[in-house]
Amino acid sequence: MSKTKVTPAVEKYILENYLKMSQGEIARHFGFSKEVCKRFYKSHKLIVPADVIEGFRTKALTGRTTFTAEDDQFIRDNYLTMPVKTIGHHLDRSGCGVSGRLKKLKLIIPEEIIQQRKKDSVFKPGLIPFNKGKKITEFMTPEAIENSKMHRFKPGNIPGNALPDGTEVIRTDKRSGRTYTMIKVPGINKLKHKNIHVWETYHKKKLPEKHNIVFVDGNTQNFDIENLECISHAELMNRNTIHRFPEDLKVNIRLISKIKKVIHENTTREES
């Protein structure tokens, strides 16, 4: 079939319609392989723009659906009383599939119903989970328990997105704007502050409780052991507190803080 020769009549038809019809449509029109079209396009240097190709794809997908007439009727009867995912569960479809079908059927869920469904789906204060204090055998069937085993994390499981040991990540503190380096330490799943890791490695002991490792020169990227100082929470608070400044400077600091607060409130009000 791929050796089919293109007659002058077919050639004329393709040249007149290659921007109006896809290669598949032309091939079906003449009853030959799509490869014949590809070979002809290449030999005649016919280039179809990307937006035209996308148009062909959209046209081919238009109207295609696996939803039956019964499915559509169920959606029409229940879309105002059932959440989309619940409808999908009844029809053995995905929520996205039902949402797409709603658009095709031009069915619009009112905004007030959407908001009410969101409120209903939120856990309420005092809500007690149905399985609280129960053994797994009390709320799951033996078949369900067996099926759940394949989804459980195995001992020693390493997530696919786990970082290799020694990986360093720089993060920025939202309040101060300072950058801090985190490091992946062997045997620990969470990232650890590099300054703490360097200090503990050098001194061969854990950081004492209620203590911090601060940078002597203020440079959070200087991990020289001489630049890392271990101080207590109380000492850190004392260093950061406003009361360590002279009275006239404390007045100015409070005034600047009030000005910043007013600016922030006005900016927020204008944006909203």
PyMOL commands that set and color helices and strands:
alter all, ss='L'
color gray80, all
select helices_A, chain A and resi 8-17+23-30+34-43+50-61+69-78+84-91+95-104+111-120+136-139+142-151+194-203+225-227+233-240+242-244+247-271
alter helices_A, ss='H'
color red, helices_A
select strands_A, chain A and resi 168-172+179-183+192-193+211-215+228-232
alter strands_A, ss='S'
color yellow, strands_A
deselect
rebuild
show_as cartoon
